[in-house]
Each structure stands twice: as structure tokens, then as C-alpha cells.
Amino acid sequence: MEHHPAAVWLTEAASAAEKQGAGILLRVVLIVMVVGSVLTAWFLLRGYKQKDD
């Protein structure tokens, strides 16, 4: 079997998540959701900017 560093990291992260619970994962998900919402709002609202020509 070949050595895959990403697979090892993933299994270690999964075992650490079992020990710690969902605290860190929940924080990461919430941060990604907030940043994604801000970027989406900026992208949608930038089209409503008034142009003074």
C-alpha cells in the first residue's frame, strides 16, 4: 500500500474530532458561512451602486 500524507492527515483529524467533539469543526463551519455570506452580499449588492455619469 502506498503512503498518502493527505490520507494520514485525514484519519488523524477524524480521530481527533472524535476525542474533542464538534467544537473546532463547528467554529470552522460558522466562519466559512459568515465569510461566504459577506462575499455573496458584496457580489450581489455591488450591482446596485449608483453611477453618476
PDB file of N, CA, C and O in Angstrom, chain B, residues numbered from 101:
ATOM      1  N   MET B 101       0.844  -1.186   0.000  1.00  0.00           N
ATOM      2  CA  MET B 101       0.000   0.000   0.000  1.00  0.00           C
ATOM      3  C   MET B 101       0.884   1.242   0.000  1.00  0.00           C
ATOM      4  O   MET B 101       1.868   1.305   0.738  1.00  0.00           O
ATOM      5  N   GLU B 102       0.543   2.221  -0.814  1.00  0.00           N
ATOM      6  CA  GLU B 102       1.315   3.445  -0.916  1.00  0.00           C
ATOM      7  C   GLU B 102       1.018   4.363   0.262  1.00  0.00           C
ATOM      8  O   GLU B 102      -0.046   4.305   0.878  1.00  0.00           O
ATOM      9  N   HIS B 103       1.990   5.204   0.548  1.00  0.00           N
ATOM     10  CA  HIS B 103       1.839   6.169   1.643  1.00  0.00           C
ATOM     11  C   HIS B 103       1.249   7.458   1.087  1.00  0.00           C
ATOM     12  O   HIS B 103       1.831   8.076   0.196  1.00  0.00           O
ATOM     13  N   HIS B 104       0.094   7.865   1.611  1.00  0.00           N
ATOM     14  CA  HIS B 104      -0.560   9.097   1.185  1.00  0.00           C
ATOM     15  C   HIS B 104      -0.648  10.031   2.384  1.00  0.00           C
ATOM     16  O   HIS B 104      -1.457   9.801   3.283  1.00  0.00           O
ATOM     17  N   PRO B 105       0.179  11.093   2.412  1.00  0.00           N
ATOM     18  CA  PRO B 105       0.156  12.010   3.557  1.00  0.00           C
ATOM     19  C   PRO B 105      -1.211  12.627   3.809  1.00  0.00           C
ATOM     20  O   PRO B 105      -1.588  12.833   4.963  1.00  0.00           O
ATOM     21  N   ALA B 106      -1.963  12.926   2.751  1.00  0.00           N
ATOM     22  CA  ALA B 106      -3.283  13.522   2.941  1.00  0.00           C
ATOM     23  C   ALA B 106      -4.219  12.550   3.642  1.00  0.00           C
ATOM     24  O   ALA B 106      -5.011  12.955   4.493  1.00  0.00           O
ATOM     25  N   ALA B 107      -4.136  11.284   3.295  1.00  0.00           N
ATOM     26  CA  ALA B 107      -4.995  10.283   3.922  1.00  0.00           C
ATOM     27  C   ALA B 107      -4.642  10.127   5.399  1.00  0.00           C
ATOM     28  O   ALA B 107      -5.526   9.961   6.239  1.00  0.00           O
ATOM     29  N   VAL B 108      -3.352  10.180   5.710  1.00  0.00           N
ATOM     30  CA  VAL B 108      -2.927  10.067   7.113  1.00  0.00           C
ATOM     31  C   VAL B 108      -3.437  11.269   7.899  1.00  0.00           C
ATOM     32  O   VAL B 108      -3.937  11.117   9.014  1.00  0.00           O
ATOM     33  N   TRP B 109      -3.313  12.464   7.323  1.00  0.00           N
ATOM     34  CA  TRP B 109      -3.786  13.668   7.995  1.00  0.00           C
ATOM     35  C   TRP B 109      -5.282  13.606   8.234  1.00  0.00           C
ATOM     36  O   TRP B 109      -5.771  14.014   9.287  1.00  0.00           O
ATOM     37  N   LEU B 110      -6.012  13.086   7.238  1.00  0.00           N
ATOM     38  CA  LEU B 110      -7.466  13.000   7.351  1.00  0.00           C
ATOM     39  C   LEU B 110      -7.876  12.033   8.450  1.00  0.00           C
ATOM     40  O   LEU B 110      -8.792  12.321   9.220  1.00  0.00           O
ATOM     41  N   THR B 111      -7.207  10.887   8.531  1.00  0.00           N
ATOM     42  CA  THR B 111      -7.555   9.922   9.583  1.00  0.00           C
ATOM     43  C   THR B 111      -7.190  10.457  10.965  1.00  0.00           C
ATOM     44  O   THR B 111      -7.909  10.221  11.936  1.00  0.00           O
ATOM     45  N   GLU B 112      -6.067  11.182  11.052  1.00  0.00           N
ATOM     46  CA  GLU B 112      -5.695  11.776  12.342  1.00  0.00           C
ATOM     47  C   GLU B 112      -6.696  12.854  12.746  1.00  0.00           C
ATOM     48  O   GLU B 112      -7.050  12.963  13.920  1.00  0.00           O
ATOM     49  N   ALA B 113      -7.151  13.644  11.787  1.00  0.00           N
ATOM     50  CA  ALA B 113      -8.140  14.675  12.081  1.00  0.00           C
ATOM     51  C   ALA B 113      -9.457  14.052  12.515  1.00  0.00           C
ATOM     52  O   ALA B 113     -10.123  14.565  13.415  1.00  0.00           O
ATOM     53  N   ALA B 114      -9.835  12.948  11.879  1.00  0.00           N
ATOM     54  CA  ALA B 114     -11.080  12.279  12.248  1.00  0.00           C
ATOM     55  C   ALA B 114     -10.987  11.705  13.651  1.00  0.00           C
ATOM     56  O   ALA B 114     -11.948  11.792  14.416  1.00  0.00           O
ATOM     57  N   SER B 115      -9.851  11.122  14.003  1.00  0.00           N
ATOM     58  CA  SER B 115      -9.725  10.558  15.349  1.00  0.00           C
ATOM     59  C   SER B 115      -9.663  11.668  16.393  1.00  0.00           C
ATOM     60  O   SER B 115     -10.175  11.499  17.500  1.00  0.00           O
ATOM     61  N   ALA B 116      -9.044  12.801  16.060  1.00  0.00           N
ATOM     62  CA  ALA B 116      -9.010  13.928  16.994  1.00  0.00           C
ATOM     63  C   ALA B 116     -10.400  14.511  17.178  1.00  0.00           C
ATOM     64  O   ALA B 116     -10.753  14.936  18.278  1.00  0.00           O
ATOM     65  N   ALA B 117     -11.199  14.538  16.107  1.00  0.00           N
ATOM     66  CA  ALA B 117     -12.555  15.055  16.210  1.00  0.00           C
ATOM     67  C   ALA B 117     -13.409  14.181  17.119  1.00  0.00           C
ATOM     68  O   ALA B 117     -14.277  14.682  17.834  1.00  0.00           O
ATOM     69  N   GLU B 118     -13.165  12.888  17.091  1.00  0.00           N
ATOM     70  CA  GLU B 118     -13.914  12.001  17.985  1.00  0.00           C
ATOM     71  C   GLU B 118     -13.594  12.306  19.440  1.00  0.00           C
ATOM     72  O   GLU B 118     -14.473  12.226  20.298  1.00  0.00           O
ATOM     73  N   LYS B 119     -12.344  12.655  19.726  1.00  0.00           N
ATOM     74  CA  LYS B 119     -11.939  12.943  21.100  1.00  0.00           C
ATOM     75  C   LYS B 119     -12.448  14.310  21.556  1.00  0.00           C
ATOM     76  O   LYS B 119     -12.868  14.463  22.703  1.00  0.00           O
ATOM     77  N   GLN B 120     -12.412  15.307  20.660  1.00  0.00           N
ATOM     78  CA  GLN B 120     -12.739  16.666  21.057  1.00  0.00           C
ATOM     79  C   GLN B 120     -14.199  17.026  20.876  1.00  0.00           C
ATOM     80  O   GLN B 120     -14.676  17.974  21.500  1.00  0.00           O
ATOM     81  N   GLY B 121     -14.907  16.313  20.059  1.00  0.00           N
ATOM     82  CA  GLY B 121     -16.278  16.696  19.761  1.00  0.00           C
ATOM     83  C   GLY B 121     -16.310  17.601  18.547  1.00  0.00           C
ATOM     84  O   GLY B 121     -15.353  17.649  17.775  1.00  0.00           O
ATOM     85  N   ALA B 122     -17.405  18.314  18.378  1.00  0.00           N
ATOM     86  CA  ALA B 122     -17.600  19.111  17.170  1.00  0.00           C
ATOM     87  C   ALA B 122     -17.229  20.576  17.366  1.00  0.00           C
ATOM     88  O   ALA B 122     -17.602  21.403  16.532  1.00  0.00           O
ATOM     89  N   GLY B 123     -16.522  20.931  18.416  1.00  0.00           N
ATOM     90  CA  GLY B 123     -16.230  22.330  18.705  1.00  0.00           C
ATOM     91  C   GLY B 123     -15.464  23.032  17.613  1.00  0.00           C
ATOM     92  O   GLY B 123     -15.908  24.064  17.112  1.00  0.00           O
ATOM     93  N   ILE B 124     -14.316  22.492  17.233  1.00  0.00           N
ATOM     94  CA  ILE B 124     -13.483  23.139  16.220  1.00  0.00           C
ATOM     95  C   ILE B 124     -14.157  23.072  14.865  1.00  0.00           C
ATOM     96  O   ILE B 124     -14.152  24.054  14.122  1.00  0.00           O
ATOM     97  N   LEU B 125     -14.732  21.942  14.537  1.00  0.00           N
ATOM     98  CA  LEU B 125     -15.422  21.816  13.252  1.00  0.00           C
ATOM     99  C   LEU B 125     -16.567  22.811  13.156  1.00  0.00           C
ATOM    100  O   LEU B 125     -16.771  23.423  12.107  1.00  0.00           O
ATOM    101  N   LEU B 126     -17.312  22.976  14.234  1.00  0.00           N
ATOM    102  CA  LEU B 126     -18.420  23.925  14.238  1.00  0.00           C
ATOM    103  C   LEU B 126     -17.930  25.355  14.049  1.00  0.00           C
ATOM    104  O   LEU B 126     -18.557  26.133  13.330  1.00  0.00           O
ATOM    105  N   ARG B 127     -16.813  25.710  14.688  1.00  0.00           N
ATOM    106  CA  ARG B 127     -16.251  27.045  14.516  1.00  0.00           C
ATOM    107  C   ARG B 127     -15.832  27.282  13.071  1.00  0.00           C
ATOM    108  O   ARG B 127     -16.096  28.346  12.512  1.00  0.00           O
ATOM    109  N   VAL B 128     -15.183  26.295  12.468  1.00  0.00           N
ATOM    110  CA  VAL B 128     -14.742  26.440  11.078  1.00  0.00           C
ATOM    111  C   VAL B 128     -15.940  26.590  10.159  1.00  0.00           C
ATOM    112  O   VAL B 128     -15.932  27.439   9.268  1.00  0.00           O
ATOM    113  N   VAL B 129     -16.963  25.784  10.360  1.00  0.00           N
ATOM    114  CA  VAL B 129     -18.162  25.866   9.519  1.00  0.00           C
ATOM    115  C   VAL B 129     -18.826  27.232   9.669  1.00  0.00           C
ATOM    116  O   VAL B 129     -19.242  27.824   8.674  1.00  0.00           O
ATOM    117  N   LEU B 130     -18.930  27.734  10.882  1.00  0.00           N
ATOM    118  CA  LEU B 130     -19.552  29.038  11.105  1.00  0.00           C
ATOM    119  C   LEU B 130     -18.751  30.172  10.473  1.00  0.00           C
ATOM    120  O   LEU B 130     -19.327  31.091   9.892  1.00  0.00           O
ATOM    121  N   ILE B 131     -17.422  30.109  10.583  1.00  0.00           N
ATOM    122  CA  ILE B 131     -16.578  31.144   9.990  1.00  0.00           C
ATOM    123  C   ILE B 131     -16.716  31.127   8.475  1.00  0.00           C
ATOM    124  O   ILE B 131     -16.829  32.180   7.848  1.00  0.00           O
ATOM    125  N   VAL B 132     -16.708  29.934   7.883  1.00  0.00           N
ATOM    126  CA  VAL B 132     -16.860  29.820   6.431  1.00  0.00           C
ATOM    127  C   VAL B 132     -18.226  30.337   5.996  1.00  0.00           C
ATOM    128  O   VAL B 132     -18.334  30.996   4.962  1.00  0.00           O
ATOM    129  N   MET B 133     -19.270  30.048   6.769  1.00  0.00           N
ATOM    130  CA  MET B 133     -20.603  30.538   6.428  1.00  0.00           C
ATOM    131  C   MET B 133     -20.667  32.064   6.484  1.00  0.00           C
ATOM    132  O   MET B 133     -21.253  32.688   5.600  1.00  0.00           O
ATOM    133  N   VAL B 134     -20.074  32.668   7.507  1.00  0.00           N
ATOM    134  CA  VAL B 134     -20.113  34.125   7.646  1.00  0.00           C
ATOM    135  C   VAL B 134     -19.326  34.783   6.516  1.00  0.00           C
ATOM    136  O   VAL B 134     -19.804  35.735   5.899  1.00  0.00           O
ATOM    137  N   VAL B 135     -18.128  34.283   6.245  1.00  0.00           N
ATOM    138  CA  VAL B 135     -17.319  34.859   5.173  1.00  0.00           C
ATOM    139  C   VAL B 135     -18.022  34.677   3.829  1.00  0.00           C
ATOM    140  O   VAL B 135     -18.027  35.594   3.008  1.00  0.00           O
ATOM    141  N   GLY B 136     -18.607  33.517   3.598  1.00  0.00           N
ATOM    142  CA  GLY B 136     -19.339  33.283   2.362  1.00  0.00           C
ATOM    143  C   GLY B 136     -20.540  34.193   2.228  1.00  0.00           C
ATOM    144  O   GLY B 136     -20.827  34.676   1.132  1.00  0.00           O
ATOM    145  N   SER B 137     -21.242  34.436   3.309  1.00  0.00           N
ATOM    146  CA  SER B 137     -22.401  35.338   3.272  1.00  0.00           C
ATOM    147  C   SER B 137     -21.982  36.772   2.965  1.00  0.00           C
ATOM    148  O   SER B 137     -22.643  37.462   2.189  1.00  0.00           O
ATOM    149  N   VAL B 138     -20.893  37.217   3.568  1.00  0.00           N
ATOM    150  CA  VAL B 138     -20.406  38.574   3.317  1.00  0.00           C
ATOM    151  C   VAL B 138     -19.977  38.714   1.859  1.00  0.00           C
ATOM    152  O   VAL B 138     -20.312  39.706   1.211  1.00  0.00           O
ATOM    153  N   LEU B 139     -19.248  37.743   1.340  1.00  0.00           N
ATOM    154  CA  LEU B 139     -18.815  37.818  -0.052  1.00  0.00           C
ATOM    155  C   LEU B 139     -19.998  37.766  -1.015  1.00  0.00           C
ATOM    156  O   LEU B 139     -20.009  38.469  -2.026  1.00  0.00           O
ATOM    157  N   THR B 140     -20.985  36.941  -0.706  1.00  0.00           N
ATOM    158  CA  THR B 140     -22.179  36.865  -1.554  1.00  0.00           C
ATOM    159  C   THR B 140     -22.944  38.178  -1.530  1.00  0.00           C
ATOM    160  O   THR B 140     -23.381  38.659  -2.576  1.00  0.00           O
ATOM    161  N   ALA B 141     -23.112  38.764  -0.348  1.00  0.00           N
ATOM    162  CA  ALA B 141     -23.810  40.045  -0.243  1.00  0.00           C
ATOM    163  C   ALA B 141     -23.062  41.127  -1.003  1.00  0.00           C
ATOM    164  O   ALA B 141     -23.681  41.926  -1.707  1.00  0.00           O
ATOM    165  N   TRP B 142     -21.733  41.168  -0.872  1.00  0.00           N
ATOM    166  CA  TRP B 142     -20.947  42.164  -1.599  1.00  0.00           C
ATOM    167  C   TRP B 142     -21.114  41.981  -3.104  1.00  0.00           C
ATOM    168  O   TRP B 142     -21.301  42.954  -3.835  1.00  0.00           O
ATOM    169  N   PHE B 143     -21.047  40.727  -3.567  1.00  0.00           N
ATOM    170  CA  PHE B 143     -21.154  40.462  -5.002  1.00  0.00           C
ATOM    171  C   PHE B 143     -22.527  40.871  -5.539  1.00  0.00           C
ATOM    172  O   PHE B 143     -22.626  41.445  -6.623  1.00  0.00           O
ATOM    173  N   LEU B 144     -23.578  40.578  -4.783  1.00  0.00           N
ATOM    174  CA  LEU B 144     -24.920  40.919  -5.250  1.00  0.00           C
ATOM    175  C   LEU B 144     -25.212  42.405  -5.143  1.00  0.00           C
ATOM    176  O   LEU B 144     -25.852  42.977  -6.026  1.00  0.00           O
ATOM    177  N   LEU B 145     -24.755  43.029  -4.080  1.00  0.00           N
ATOM    178  CA  LEU B 145     -25.085  44.434  -3.857  1.00  0.00           C
ATOM    179  C   LEU B 145     -24.220  45.392  -4.651  1.00  0.00           C
ATOM    180  O   LEU B 145     -24.595  46.555  -4.806  1.00  0.00           O
ATOM    181  N   ARG B 146     -23.079  44.956  -5.159  1.00  0.00           N
ATOM    182  CA  ARG B 146     -22.235  45.872  -5.917  1.00  0.00           C
ATOM    183  C   ARG B 146     -22.889  46.280  -7.233  1.00  0.00           C
ATOM    184  O   ARG B 146     -22.536  47.312  -7.803  1.00  0.00           O
ATOM    185  N   GLY B 147     -23.839  45.482  -7.722  1.00  0.00           N
ATOM    186  CA  GLY B 147     -24.544  45.829  -8.946  1.00  0.00           C
ATOM    187  C   GLY B 147     -25.557  46.940  -8.750  1.00  0.00           C
ATOM    188  O   GLY B 147     -26.027  47.513  -9.733  1.00  0.00           O
ATOM    189  N   TYR B 148     -25.908  47.262  -7.520  1.00  0.00           N
ATOM    190  CA  TYR B 148     -26.893  48.306  -7.244  1.00  0.00           C
ATOM    191  C   TYR B 148     -26.250  49.666  -7.008  1.00  0.00           C
ATOM    192  O   TYR B 148     -26.946  50.631  -6.693  1.00  0.00           O
ATOM    193  N   LYS B 149     -24.945  49.753  -7.154  1.00  0.00           N
ATOM    194  CA  LYS B 149     -24.240  51.009  -6.921  1.00  0.00           C
ATOM    195  C   LYS B 149     -24.701  52.045  -7.966  1.00  0.00           C
ATOM    196  O   LYS B 149     -24.796  51.737  -9.154  1.00  0.00           O
ATOM    197  N   GLN B 150     -24.983  53.261  -7.511  1.00  0.00           N
ATOM    198  CA  GLN B 150     -25.431  54.342  -8.396  1.00  0.00           C
ATOM    199  C   GLN B 150     -24.230  54.922  -9.123  1.00  0.00           C
ATOM    200  O   GLN B 150     -23.208  55.229  -8.509  1.00  0.00           O
ATOM    201  N   LYS B 151     -24.359  55.065 -10.411  1.00  0.00           N
ATOM    202  CA  LYS B 151     -23.303  55.667 -11.200  1.00  0.00           C
ATOM    203  C   LYS B 151     -23.712  57.095 -11.562  1.00  0.00           C
ATOM    204  O   LYS B 151     -24.790  57.305 -12.118  1.00  0.00           O
ATOM    205  N   ASP B 152     -22.871  58.067 -11.254  1.00  0.00           N
ATOM    206  CA  ASP B 152     -23.142  59.462 -11.554  1.00  0.00           C
ATOM    207  C   ASP B 152     -22.407  59.844 -12.850  1.00  0.00           C
ATOM    208  O   ASP B 152     -21.296  60.372 -12.810  1.00  0.00           O
ATOM    209  N   ASP B 153     -23.033  59.574 -13.978  1.00  0.00           N
ATOM    210  CA  ASP B 153     -22.422  59.886 -15.270  1.00  0.00           C
ATOM    211  C   ASP B 153     -22.929  61.204 -15.785  1.00  0.00           C
ATOM    212  O   ASP B 153     -22.529  61.640 -16.865  1.00  0.00           O
TER     213      ASP B 153
END
